Structures are given as structure tokens and as C-alpha cells.
Amino acid sequence: MSIFHIHSETGTLRKLLIHSPDNGLGKVVPSKAQDWLFEDIVHLDTIRREEYDHYVKLLLYFLDPAAIKGKLNEIDDPSAGRVFYQPGHHRFHRSEQVIELQWLLAEVLVDDGLRAQMIAAVCAVEGCTRATQELLSTYSAVELASCFLSGTGNDKSILFAPIPNFIFTRDIGIVVNDHLVLNRPAKVARRREALLAHYIFFHHPFFHPYRGNIIELQQSKPVFLMPENDEENLITLEGGDIMMIAPGHLIVGISERTSAAAAAQLTEIVFAKRLVHKVSIVHIPAKRDYMHIDTVFTQVKKDVWVMMGLFSESMNDDHGTVIERQLLGDKKEKAVVTQFHAASPEQPIHFGSLEALLRDISINDYGCSEVRIIFSGNNEYPYAVREQWTDSCNLLALKEGVVLSYDRNEKTNAAFAQAGFTLVRVEDLIHDLEHDRITTDALTDTVIVMPSAELSRARGGFHCMSMPLYRD
């Protein structure tokens, strides 16, 4: 099995990168929450024990059952102390399919030369003193990896800001066929993530065979010579705005986090490398409400999508009185969709709505005769916007038609049930998988309902919290 292999959003997931919530999440304070891209402070212990741990268990049952099967009682024993999920502990699961970024980072830091470089780089970015740099040089590789992510030293002191968004591994990079596109974050709070990811992907032995397949976008115009408001020409890109949606077809979003210049450069690169023959550019409003394109739609099956109703075909039609259309028509929330083909990039195709693009993908890329759209909040006011805010459209497909959804998005989940999907609580599914009452292969058209009281406060769903490396 190669390392990178992604041709769709719904092929059976075989290998992915995650990062379990670290102590940095517990360091987010109200006055800095929005600077660190959070809407609220979260309760770390609840996220770990009652929410994210279910996610890791489920991933292991699907991708690496030998790592968890028959061990559930031992793992859940209160005296075990959660070490199964702690990347710095010797009893950590260390799956080769459900791959933890923190232990990859720790393994990179074993190299003395790289270790010195990374300490110097992080301290320079964070404005640390020489004393802090010398302190970090005394840490073990495991301790240093933890500190780089949480900002917390061995004595529990805070040495620099945490990077709580590292749990959203999708934004670090995205796989297109057998290539990896590294991000260029728009927000200062995520710059250290990009630095650490660069060292992991270029220097960890796991990725050595594919070092030549890593794509980095370049800032063509020097940032220091550009006007402060010239955001259009900045090269900023995050993985939540990229979807390898079908063989030969890439979707790139222009959003609050990904610039038009980056979308253009990426399109030119993937065409030049012949990775795809078609790129659809989806330009959504640059608002915190949406953030990335995967907050307004994701794919469930070849012929099933979940999306925000504001971007449907009916919402992009002209409705209302003549006066309403004149005053409000150009202010409606909508997506602008342009599709480029490698054979004739000078003749783009324009779609009337995002929904039109999704229907076209199902019909023309996958040969489906019918297409079903599940709308956020069942398209009911005010639930559509409430549940989109808590990631009703940000679903991760473990295989065709089997997706993870937050339990709090009740109207959206009910819409799935009305469409013929089975809703199952993750706790019940894990119990049944452990006791051989069901197999992952037997699951079809299923929404796995995940606890979300604290995770949803971080404004990211399971699509965000996954970086798939390999799908069938």
C-alpha cells in the first residue's frame, strides 16, 4: 500500500492523520479565544473522555481493528488512566492506520540536528528568550513534541501560546491522488502548525518515499511590499477548502481562509502535473459563519450530499418583488462556481449554484441517475443556520454512505433518517462491534451519531478532524 492515495471523498478509508486533544485546548481563555479561532472555551476532560475518545475507538474498529479488538474493557478501566490515547505514553495505541501527528513529531525530534533547527525556529516565531531556548534543549523528544503543541513546559508553566487548532488535521494538508498539498494558513494562530507540518512531512521516514510528491504553494509577490488590504494576492490555503471529489476532479474553495491567488496557483500546478483534468472553484462569502467549503457541504455517497440550503438552486433563483430583488438581490448568500478543464482552461464553465455543481458531479463523474441532497437543519428556519454553525454539513465518510455526525444536529440527522439512513449512537455501535454483533463491512447507509457538547464549540466537525491519506 502506498502512503498517498485519494481519488474520492467516500471511498473506504484506510489511513489517516489525527491529533488527539492536547493540554493546549485547556489553555484557551475567553480574551484570546477568537484570536486562536475558537468561539468559546472548552472543557478538555469532557472532550477527551466523552467525545474524542469515541472517535478514536471508532476509527480503530474501522481501520485497524487488531489495535482495539478485545482490549476495550482494559482501555476503559478507570485505573488505566487514558494512556491508550496519550501519544507520549509507552502504551499509546500507535496505530499505523490511525496515525497520531504528535508521535510523528516526537520521532522527527529524535534527530539532534532537526531538533536544534526546530527549537530555534519555534523560538524565533514565538519570540522566546535565549533562556527558554536553552530550557527546551534539555527536553526529551516526547516532552518537546508535547510542548510545541500545547505551549506548556514540563513544570506546567506556559512558555508560549498553544495551537489548539491542530486537532483539525484536514487543514494542515490534503492528498490529491498521490501528492500532498501543504497548507499556507491565513491566520497567525496557525503559523506554527504549518512549521511543524513542514518538518514532519519532509523529514519523517514514513514520508521519505513521497518527498518528491509534496506540493508547496509559493508567494509570488513579496508580502512585505504589498498593501495591508491586498488580501486577494496573498497565497493562503487550508485543507478544508480542498476536496478530491472524484477521479480526475478537484474542488478548491475561495473562502475566509483560502485566497483566489492560491486557488489559481493550485489549479495551474495540478494541471501541469496532470493530477486532475478538471478543477471546480467554489467561491463562498468570506465569513466566519462558513470558514471553509467543507462547512457548507460534504459528500455522503456518490449520489448523496449534505449541504447548507442557502447555497441551493432555489435560493439562487430570483424571488420576491421587483423592489426586493433590486435592494436585496446582490446581497444574498451564494456561491460562485467556475469549472476549469485542463484541455481548455481559457473556456471555463459556470454553474448557477453550488447544488448544480454537486448534482453534476454525481451524474457526470459517477454516472448516477438520481441525486439526493440532505439539507442542514432539514432546511427549516432557524435550525438550518443553527446546525450549520455546529457542523451539520461537515461529515466524514468512513466508507460509501457511512458518515459521522454530531448528535446536537437533530434536524439534520432526522432528515437523514427520512432519506432512509439508519441512525446509530457511537456507544452502541462500538459495543456491537466489540461483541461481534455487527461488522464494519455490513454497515450501509448509516449515520453514526457522535457526542458533541464540547467538540462543537471548537467550530469543526469530523471532516475537519481528519486528514485522509489513503482511500480505496
C-alpha positions as CSV (number, residue, x, y, z in Angstrom):
1,M,0.0,0.0,0.0
2,S,1.4,3.4,-1.0
3,I,1.2,6.3,1.5
4,F,-0.8,8.8,-0.5
5,H,-3.9,7.6,-2.5
6,I,-7.0,9.7,-2.5
7,H,-9.4,9.8,-5.5
8,S,-12.7,10.5,-3.8
9,E,-14.3,11.7,-0.6
10,T,-16.3,8.4,0.0
11,G,-14.0,5.5,-0.8
12,T,-13.3,3.2,2.1
13,L,-10.9,5.0,4.4
14,R,-7.7,3.0,5.1
15,K,-5.2,5.5,6.6
16,L,-5.5,9.0,8.1
17,L,-3.8,11.5,10.3
18,I,-5.4,12.8,13.5
19,H,-4.3,14.7,16.6
20,S,-5.9,13.9,19.9
21,P,-6.8,16.9,22.0
22,D,-3.8,18.0,24.0
23,N,-3.4,20.3,27.0
24,G,-3.4,23.4,24.8
25,L,-7.1,23.1,24.4
26,G,-7.4,23.6,28.2
27,K,-5.4,26.8,28.0
28,V,-7.8,28.7,25.7
29,V,-9.0,31.8,27.7
30,P,-12.0,34.0,26.8
31,S,-9.9,37.0,25.9
32,K,-7.9,35.1,23.4
33,A,-10.5,32.6,22.1
34,Q,-11.3,34.4,18.9
35,D,-7.6,35.2,18.3
36,W,-7.0,31.5,18.5
37,L,-10.0,30.9,16.2
38,F,-12.3,29.5,18.9
39,E,-15.8,30.8,19.6
40,D,-15.8,29.6,23.2
41,I,-13.6,27.9,25.8
42,V,-13.9,24.2,26.0
43,H,-13.8,21.6,28.8
44,L,-10.8,19.4,28.0
45,D,-11.6,16.4,30.1
46,T,-15.1,16.1,28.6
47,I,-13.7,16.4,25.1
48,R,-11.2,13.6,25.8
49,R,-13.2,11.1,27.8
50,E,-16.7,11.5,26.4
51,E,-16.3,12.7,22.9
52,Y,-13.0,12.4,21.0
53,D,-12.1,9.1,22.6
54,H,-15.2,7.6,20.9
55,Y,-13.9,9.0,17.6
56,V,-10.5,7.2,18.0
57,K,-12.1,4.0,19.1
58,L,-14.4,4.0,16.1
59,L,-11.6,4.8,13.7
60,L,-9.6,1.9,15.0
61,Y,-12.5,-0.6,14.7
62,F,-12.8,0.5,11.0
63,L,-9.2,1.0,10.0
64,D,-7.1,-1.1,12.5
65,P,-9.3,-3.5,14.5
66,A,-6.4,-5.5,15.8
67,A,-5.3,-2.5,17.8
68,I,-8.5,-2.4,19.8
69,K,-10.5,-5.6,19.4
70,G,-10.7,-7.5,22.7
71,K,-9.0,-4.6,24.6
72,L,-12.0,-2.4,25.2
73,N,-12.5,-3.3,28.9
74,E,-8.8,-2.7,29.6
75,I,-8.9,0.6,27.8
76,D,-12.0,1.8,29.6
77,D,-10.8,0.7,33.0
78,P,-10.6,4.0,35.1
79,S,-7.3,2.8,36.6
80,A,-5.8,2.7,33.1
81,G,-5.7,6.5,33.1
82,R,-6.4,7.0,29.4
83,V,-2.8,6.2,28.4
84,F,-4.2,4.4,25.3
85,Y,-4.9,7.8,23.9
86,Q,-1.8,9.7,25.2
87,P,0.8,10.0,22.4
88,G,3.6,10.5,24.9
89,H,2.9,7.2,26.8
90,H,4.6,3.9,26.0
91,R,1.1,2.2,26.0
92,F,-0.3,4.6,23.4
93,H,-2.1,2.7,20.5
94,R,0.5,3.8,17.9
95,S,-1.7,2.6,15.0
96,E,-0.1,2.6,11.6
97,Q,-3.5,3.4,10.1
98,V,-4.9,5.9,12.6
99,I,-1.8,7.9,12.8
100,E,-1.2,10.5,15.5
101,L,0.7,13.6,14.4
102,Q,2.2,14.1,17.9
103,W,4.2,10.9,17.8
104,L,5.4,11.6,14.3
105,L,6.6,14.9,15.6
106,A,8.4,13.2,18.5
107,E,10.1,10.8,16.2
108,V,11.3,13.7,14.0
109,L,12.7,15.3,17.1
110,V,14.9,12.3,17.9
111,D,17.3,13.6,15.3
112,D,19.7,16.1,17.1
113,G,20.2,18.3,14.0
114,L,16.5,18.6,13.3
115,R,15.7,19.1,16.9
116,A,18.1,22.1,17.2
117,Q,16.6,23.6,14.0
118,M,13.1,23.2,15.2
119,I,13.8,24.7,18.7
120,A,15.4,27.7,17.0
121,A,12.6,28.0,14.5
122,V,9.7,27.8,17.1
123,C,11.5,30.2,19.5
124,A,12.0,32.7,16.7
125,V,8.4,32.5,15.6
126,E,7.2,32.8,19.2
127,G,9.7,35.5,20.3
128,C,11.2,33.4,23.1
129,T,14.2,34.3,25.2
130,R,17.5,32.6,25.0
131,A,16.8,31.0,28.4
132,T,13.6,29.4,27.0
133,Q,15.5,28.0,24.0
134,E,18.1,26.5,26.4
135,L,15.4,25.0,28.5
136,L,13.8,23.3,25.6
137,S,17.1,21.8,24.6
138,T,17.0,19.8,27.8
139,Y,13.6,18.2,27.0
140,S,13.3,14.7,25.6
141,A,11.8,14.3,22.1
142,V,8.4,13.2,23.6
143,E,8.4,16.2,26.0
144,L,9.4,18.6,23.3
145,A,6.7,17.4,20.9
146,S,4.1,17.9,23.6
147,C,5.5,21.4,24.4
148,F,5.5,22.5,20.8
149,L,1.8,21.7,20.6
150,S,0.5,22.8,23.9
151,G,2.9,25.6,24.7
152,T,3.3,24.1,28.2
153,G,6.7,23.2,29.8
154,N,7.5,20.2,31.9
155,D,6.8,22.3,35.1
156,K,3.3,23.2,33.7
157,S,4.4,26.8,33.0
158,I,3.1,28.4,29.8
159,L,6.1,29.1,27.6
160,F,4.2,30.3,24.5
161,A,0.7,30.1,23.1
162,P,-0.9,26.8,22.4
163,I,-2.0,25.8,18.9
164,P,-5.5,24.3,19.8
165,N,-6.5,24.1,16.1
166,F,-4.0,21.3,15.5
167,I,-6.9,18.9,16.1
168,F,-8.2,20.0,12.7
169,T,-5.7,18.0,10.8
170,R,-7.5,18.4,7.5
171,D,-6.3,22.0,7.3
172,I,-2.6,21.0,7.6
173,G,-2.6,19.4,4.2
174,I,-4.7,17.5,1.7
175,V,-3.9,14.5,-0.6
176,V,-4.6,14.8,-4.3
177,N,-4.1,11.4,-6.0
178,D,-0.6,10.5,-4.9
179,H,0.5,14.1,-4.0
180,L,0.3,16.0,-0.8
181,V,-0.6,19.7,-0.8
182,L,0.7,21.6,2.2
183,N,-1.2,24.5,3.6
184,R,-0.4,28.1,3.9
185,P,-2.6,29.4,6.8
186,A,-4.3,32.7,6.6
187,K,-4.4,33.2,10.4
188,V,-1.4,33.9,12.6
189,A,-2.7,31.5,15.2
190,R,-2.0,28.6,12.7
191,R,1.5,29.5,11.6
192,R,3.3,27.2,14.0
193,E,1.1,24.3,12.7
194,A,2.4,24.9,9.2
195,L,6.0,25.0,10.5
196,L,5.7,21.7,12.4
197,A,3.8,20.0,9.5
198,H,6.7,21.0,7.2
199,Y,9.2,19.2,9.3
200,I,7.0,16.1,9.7
201,F,6.3,15.6,6.0
202,F,9.7,16.4,4.7
203,H,11.8,14.7,7.4
204,H,9.9,11.8,9.0
205,P,10.9,8.4,7.4
206,F,7.3,7.4,6.9
207,F,7.0,10.0,4.2
208,H,10.5,9.7,2.6
209,P,9.4,7.7,-0.4
210,Y,7.0,10.5,-1.3
211,R,9.0,13.6,-0.5
212,G,9.0,14.4,-4.3
213,N,5.2,14.4,-4.3
214,I,4.7,17.2,-1.8
215,I,3.3,20.5,-3.2
216,E,4.0,23.8,-1.6
217,L,2.4,27.0,-2.9
218,Q,4.7,30.0,-3.4
219,Q,4.1,33.6,-2.5
220,S,4.9,35.2,-5.9
221,K,4.6,38.8,-4.7
222,P,6.7,39.7,-1.7
223,V,4.3,40.1,1.3
224,F,6.4,43.0,2.8
225,L,5.9,45.1,-0.4
226,M,2.1,44.5,-0.6
227,P,-0.5,46.9,0.8
228,E,-2.1,45.7,4.0
229,N,-5.5,45.3,2.4
230,D,-4.3,43.4,-0.7
231,E,-5.6,40.0,0.6
232,E,-6.6,38.9,-2.9
233,N,-2.9,38.4,-3.9
234,L,-1.8,36.7,-0.7
235,I,-1.2,33.0,-1.1
236,T,-3.3,31.4,1.8
237,L,-4.7,27.9,1.7
238,E,-6.2,25.5,4.1
239,G,-7.2,21.9,3.6
240,G,-10.9,22.4,4.4
241,D,-11.1,24.2,1.1
242,I,-9.8,21.3,-1.0
243,M,-11.7,18.2,-1.9
244,M,-10.5,15.4,-4.2
245,I,-14.1,14.8,-5.1
246,A,-13.9,12.3,-7.9
247,P,-11.2,10.7,-10.0
248,G,-9.7,13.5,-12.1
249,H,-11.8,16.2,-10.4
250,L,-10.6,18.6,-7.7
251,I,-12.7,21.2,-5.9
252,V,-11.0,24.2,-4.5
253,G,-12.7,26.8,-2.3
254,I,-12.1,30.5,-2.1
255,S,-13.2,31.5,1.4
256,E,-12.2,33.4,4.5
257,R,-9.1,31.2,4.7
258,T,-8.2,30.4,1.1
259,S,-7.4,33.2,-1.4
260,A,-8.2,33.5,-5.1
261,A,-4.5,33.7,-5.8
262,A,-3.9,30.4,-4.0
263,A,-6.8,28.7,-5.8
264,A,-5.4,29.9,-9.2
265,Q,-1.9,28.7,-8.4
266,L,-3.0,25.3,-7.1
267,T,-5.2,24.8,-10.2
268,E,-2.2,25.6,-12.5
269,I,0.1,23.1,-10.6
270,V,-2.3,20.2,-10.6
271,F,-3.0,20.7,-14.3
272,A,0.8,20.9,-15.0
273,K,1.4,17.7,-13.0
274,R,-1.6,16.0,-14.7
275,L,-3.0,15.0,-11.4
276,V,-6.5,16.0,-12.5
277,H,-8.2,17.1,-15.7
278,K,-10.9,19.2,-14.1
279,V,-10.9,21.8,-11.2
280,S,-14.1,23.4,-9.9
281,I,-13.6,26.7,-8.0
282,V,-16.3,27.4,-5.4
283,H,-16.2,31.0,-4.1
284,I,-18.2,31.3,-0.9
285,P,-18.7,34.5,1.2
286,A,-15.6,35.3,3.3
287,K,-17.5,35.0,6.6
288,R,-16.7,33.3,9.9
289,D,-20.1,31.5,9.5
290,Y,-18.7,29.4,6.7
291,M,-14.9,29.4,7.1
292,H,-14.2,26.6,4.6
293,I,-16.2,25.0,1.8
294,D,-16.5,21.8,3.9
295,T,-18.6,23.7,6.4
296,V,-21.3,24.2,3.8
297,F,-21.2,20.8,2.0
298,T,-19.7,17.3,2.1
299,Q,-20.3,14.1,0.2
300,V,-22.0,11.1,1.8
301,K,-22.4,8.8,-1.2
302,K,-21.8,9.1,-4.9
303,D,-25.4,10.3,-5.2
304,V,-26.0,11.8,-1.8
305,W,-24.7,15.1,-0.4
306,V,-25.3,17.2,2.7
307,M,-25.3,21.0,2.2
308,M,-26.4,24.3,3.5
309,G,-29.7,25.3,1.9
310,L,-28.6,28.9,1.4
311,F,-26.4,27.6,-1.5
312,S,-29.1,25.5,-3.2
313,E,-30.5,26.1,-6.6
314,S,-33.8,27.5,-5.3
315,M,-32.1,30.1,-3.1
316,N,-30.0,31.4,-6.0
317,D,-33.2,32.0,-8.1
318,D,-34.7,35.4,-8.2
319,H,-37.6,35.5,-5.7
320,G,-39.6,38.3,-4.2
321,T,-41.0,41.6,-5.5
322,V,-39.2,43.8,-8.0
323,I,-38.1,46.2,-5.3
324,E,-36.9,43.4,-3.1
325,R,-34.8,42.0,-5.9
326,Q,-33.3,45.4,-6.6
327,L,-32.4,46.1,-3.0
328,L,-31.5,42.6,-1.7
329,G,-30.7,40.5,-4.8
330,D,-27.0,41.2,-4.8
331,K,-26.7,40.7,-1.0
332,K,-27.9,37.1,-0.9
333,E,-25.5,34.5,0.4
334,K,-24.5,32.4,-2.5
335,A,-21.6,30.5,-4.0
336,V,-20.0,31.4,-7.3
337,V,-18.9,28.2,-9.1
338,T,-16.4,28.2,-12.0
339,Q,-15.1,25.0,-13.5
340,F,-11.8,24.8,-15.5
341,H,-10.7,21.9,-17.7
342,A,-7.0,21.2,-18.4
343,A,-7.6,20.8,-22.1
344,S,-9.2,24.3,-22.4
345,P,-8.6,26.4,-19.3
346,E,-9.5,29.6,-21.3
347,Q,-13.1,28.3,-21.6
348,P,-14.4,27.9,-18.1
349,I,-17.9,26.5,-17.3
350,H,-20.1,28.4,-14.9
351,F,-22.7,26.8,-12.7
352,G,-25.8,28.6,-11.4
353,S,-25.4,27.3,-7.9
354,L,-23.3,25.0,-5.6
355,E,-26.1,22.5,-5.7
356,A,-25.9,22.4,-9.5
357,L,-22.2,21.5,-9.3
358,L,-22.9,18.7,-6.8
359,R,-25.6,17.3,-9.0
360,D,-23.3,17.5,-12.0
361,I,-20.5,15.6,-10.1
362,S,-22.9,12.7,-9.2
363,I,-24.4,12.5,-12.7
364,N,-21.3,13.1,-14.9
365,D,-18.4,12.0,-12.8
366,Y,-20.1,9.0,-11.1
367,G,-22.8,8.1,-13.6
368,C,-25.7,8.4,-11.1
369,S,-29.2,8.7,-12.5
370,E,-30.7,10.4,-9.4
371,V,-29.1,12.7,-6.8
372,R,-30.3,13.4,-3.3
373,I,-29.4,16.5,-1.3
374,I,-29.8,16.4,2.5
375,F,-30.1,20.0,3.8
376,S,-28.7,21.3,7.1
377,G,-31.5,21.5,9.7
378,N,-33.8,19.9,7.1
379,N,-33.9,23.4,5.6
380,E,-36.1,24.6,8.4
381,Y,-35.7,28.1,9.9
382,P,-33.8,28.7,12.2
383,Y,-32.4,25.2,12.5
384,A,-30.7,25.3,9.1
385,V,-28.3,28.1,10.2
386,R,-28.0,26.9,13.8
387,E,-27.0,23.4,12.8
388,Q,-24.6,24.6,10.0
389,W,-22.8,26.6,12.7
390,T,-22.4,23.3,14.7
391,D,-21.1,21.5,11.6
392,S,-24.1,19.7,10.3
393,C,-22.5,19.8,6.8
394,N,-19.0,18.8,8.0
395,L,-19.3,15.0,7.8
396,L,-16.6,12.4,7.5
397,A,-17.3,9.3,5.3
398,L,-15.6,6.2,6.7
399,K,-16.9,4.4,3.6
400,E,-19.6,4.9,1.0
401,G,-22.7,6.0,2.8
402,V,-21.3,5.6,6.4
403,V,-20.7,9.0,8.0
404,L,-20.1,10.6,11.3
405,S,-22.4,13.4,12.6
406,Y,-22.8,15.4,15.8
407,D,-25.7,14.4,18.0
408,R,-26.7,18.0,18.6
409,N,-27.7,18.5,14.9
410,E,-31.0,16.8,15.4
411,K,-33.0,18.2,12.5
412,T,-30.2,17.3,10.0
413,N,-30.0,13.8,11.4
414,A,-33.7,13.4,11.2
415,A,-33.5,14.4,7.5
416,F,-31.1,11.6,7.0
417,A,-33.5,9.2,8.7
418,Q,-36.3,10.4,6.4
419,A,-34.0,9.7,3.5
420,G,-33.6,6.1,4.5
421,F,-30.4,6.2,6.6
422,T,-30.0,4.4,9.9
423,L,-29.0,6.5,12.9
424,V,-26.9,4.7,15.4
425,R,-25.2,6.0,18.6
426,V,-21.5,5.6,18.6
427,E,-21.5,4.0,22.0
428,D,-24.0,1.3,20.8
429,L,-22.0,0.7,17.6
430,I,-18.7,0.3,19.5
431,H,-20.4,-2.2,21.9
432,D,-21.8,-4.2,19.0
433,L,-18.5,-4.2,17.1
434,E,-16.6,-5.4,20.2
435,H,-19.1,-8.3,20.7
436,D,-19.3,-9.3,17.1
437,R,-23.0,-8.4,16.7
438,I,-22.1,-6.4,13.6
439,T,-19.2,-5.9,11.3
440,T,-18.0,-2.7,9.6
441,D,-18.4,-4.3,6.2
442,A,-22.1,-4.9,7.0
443,L,-22.8,-1.2,7.6
444,T,-24.6,0.6,4.8
445,D,-26.4,4.0,4.6
446,T,-25.6,4.8,8.3
447,V,-25.2,8.0,10.2
448,I,-23.1,7.4,13.3
449,V,-24.2,9.9,15.9
450,M,-21.3,11.3,17.9
451,P,-21.4,13.2,21.3
452,S,-20.6,16.8,20.7
453,A,-21.3,19.1,23.6
454,E,-17.7,20.4,23.8
455,L,-16.2,19.5,20.5
456,S,-18.8,21.6,18.6
457,R,-17.6,24.7,20.5
458,A,-14.4,24.5,18.6
459,R,-16.3,25.1,15.3
460,G,-15.1,22.0,13.4
461,G,-16.6,18.6,12.6
462,F,-15.1,15.2,11.9
463,H,-14.3,16.2,8.3
464,C,-12.1,18.9,9.8
465,M,-10.6,16.5,12.4
466,S,-9.3,14.1,9.8
467,M,-6.6,14.1,7.1
468,P,-7.2,11.1,4.9
469,L,-4.0,9.7,3.4
470,Y,-5.5,6.6,1.7
471,R,-8.9,5.6,0.5
472,D,-9.9,2.6,-1.7
